[in-house]
């Protein structure tokens, strides 16, 4: 498991930034047509973002044009295809900018509401 911690807003370079999240740990399983990427620590990441793990997982699928599989009982969050951690971390940054950070002050202490 990666012990790497990132600032929730990775544009902030302050090492004492209050809001931290773990880096993505991705494990590629299978080969050929059945290859898939399991995001091992999605529950921890979602907890740090104050979101359900389903939402960022579905966002990965949407951005990558891939199907996702979610097994919440066993904490398995899967994106079809082979995707490296750096690419997933960059997509997570897009998710954070759109759905986590306040649009005015960029504070990540927000809750998701649907109108």
N, C-alpha and C positions, 0 to 999 in steps of 0.2 A: 504494500500500500504506500502511496505517495504521502509524505508528510508535508509537502509543499503547500503553503498558505498564500492566498492572494488577497489583495484588497477587493472588496465587492466591486467597487469602481476602479478598474485597473489603470485608469488614467491618472489616479492619485498616487504619487510616488512616496507618500509619507509612511515610513516603517511603523509608526505608532497609530496609524489609521484605525479607528475603532471597529469598523465593520470588515471582518475577514470571512473567507470561505475556503474550503479545501480545493485543491486543484483536481481536475477531472482525472479519474483512473479508468481507462478504457481497456478492455480485453477483447481481442478478436478471436472468435470461435468459428470452427467449421472451415470448409474450403470449397472452392469452385462456386457452384450456384447457390449453395446454402450458407455462404459466409455472412456473419453478423457481428456487430460490435456491442458488447455488454458494457454498460456504464455502471461500474461496480459500486461507486459511492454516491449515486444520485440522491439517496435519502439524506445524506449529510449535507450535500450541496443545497438541496431544496430547503432543508431546515435553516441553513445560514441565510437563505434568501427570503425566508418566511413565505414560501409557496409550496403547493402540493407538488410532489415529484413528477406527476403526470404531465403538468404544463410544460416544463422545459424539455421533457422527453418528446412530447408531440411537436414542440417547436423545432427540435433537431430534425425530426422527420420531414417537417414542412420545408425547412431551409435546404435540406440535402436531397429532397425529392425521393425519400425512402420511406418504406413502411416501418412502423414501430410496433413493438409488442411489449405489453406491460403486465407483469405478474406481481402485484403488490403484496400478496401473501408471502412470497419468497424474496421480495425486494430485488427483482430482476427487471431491469429497464433496458430494452434492446432496440437498436437501430439496425435495420438490414444494411449489409454492405460493410466494407472495411474502411474505417475512419480512424485517423490518428488523433491523439489527445490534443495536440496543438490546434488542429482544425476545429475540434469540438469546443475547446476553450474559447476560441475566437467567436464561434456561433453563440456560445453562452453569453459572451460580452454584449452581443447584439440583443439577445433576450433581456439582459439586465437593463440596458439602455431603454428599451421599449416598455418593459412591463414591471420593473422593480424600482428604478431610480425616479424620484420626484422630478417632474419636468422643469420645475422652477429652481429648486435648490440642490438637486442631485443627491438628496438624502435617501438612503435605501430603507428607511423605516416606513414602508408603505404597506397597504393592504390592497389586494386585487378585488375590484368591484366591477360588476357587469351592469351596464345601463340598458 
